Amino acid sequence: MALWMEAGSEPKTEKELADLDAISALKESTAFELKELGNEHVKKGKKHYSDAIDCYTRAINQNALSDAEQSILYSNRAHVNLLLGNYRRALQDAEDAIKLNPSSVKALYRAAKASFFLNLLAEAKGLCEKGLQLSSSSEELKKLARHIDIQKSEMDRRDAEESKAVSSAKTIVSAFETRGLKIAKPMYQELTGLRKPTLDKNNILHWAVLLLYPEVMSSDFIEEFCETDMFSAHLDMISFVIYRYKNDKLKLLNQM
């Protein structure tokens, strides 16, 4: 019988050929049955997704179907892995499906979707474009392509902001070093907030200054203290404001 043939040997008799044909037919039939069973498990919902993956895997392992049919099995398993959030596995399955059938729009879509969730935006965009070349009317691919563009724009914006912030920080640090100033750990942030030094277009530093008066348990906060300013000017202004406040309060009391 063909079942007992040595590996690599060729069938010689009609009986052996018939046995091989029967085995191939059985494996093919089993693969199709497992495929349909997997589809049924998917329809039943999330609790049955692992069973669906098992069925598709067993069908693939039969290795009895055409490339186009094997591609569908990989694509179906990619679909379930997407539903489960197994994006890396989904991408691998979808790529295997595409290798077997490069014109599979579903496989291209699923590969693009998995790439999108893995933040592989360039790859996702390329897969979408290939899919749309094959099926320009695919709403799924069009929608995914729009999401990819939005995500790409958002990432570019964040990257630009981060780059600008890093550049600004380096410029500030350089300005401090040039002036021989040391940067210490921030203090009293509960009073000053997250104020950071800035450098204006004339290369002049500005920073927040907190004046503490422990003897009277009081403080003053100067939001924009320019490095060319004198403390006396700010103190004079503070004194004037305090004087006006006390004077107005005294007038109000006298009127009562």
Secondary structure, 3 states (H helix, E strand, C coil): CHHHCCCCCCCCCHHHHHHHHHHHHHHHHHHHHHHHHHHHHHHHCHHHHHHHHHHHHHHHHHCCCCHHHHHHHHHHHHHHHHHHCCHHHHHHHHHHHHHHCCCCHHHHHHHHHHHHHCCCHHHHHHHHHHHHHHCCCCHHHHHHHHHHHHHHHHHHHHHHHHHHHHHHHHHHHHHHHHCCCCCCCCCCHHHHCCCCCEECCCCCEEEEEEEEECCCCEEEEEEEEECCCCHHHHHHHHHHHHHHHHHHHHHHHHHC
